[in-house]
Each structure stands twice: as structure tokens, then as C-alpha cells.
Amino acid sequence: MRNTEADTLDELIDDCTAMPAELRGRADTLPEPRPATPWQVTDDCVAQVAGLDTYV
């Protein structure tokens, strides 16, 4: 019985690059990242850490 599985990373890479393109799937481009939503510190956030200095 012949072992068809890759034993090393190099063998795996060789096996994958030898596959026909139609079997590898599409190489879709990723969309541009959205700009991060600006955040603000609310009074509720400040209240959550009020008195933290006494514990630290």
C-alpha cells in the first residue's frame, strides 16, 4: 500500500501546488477593511472602574 499523505510540510506544499487550479478554489480578494467606529468613554464605563485603585 502506498502512502499518499505528506509526511513533511515541504511535501504538503509540493502536493498542494501540484493541484490543478480548478480544485484549489477561487482566490477571492478580501474587501477593504471598514474604518473603526470611534468610541467614547461613557459615565457607565467610568463607574465600572470607580474605586479600582483600592484593589490594585
Residue pairs with C-beta under 8 A, 6 or more apart in sequence:
6 12
6 14
6 15
16 24
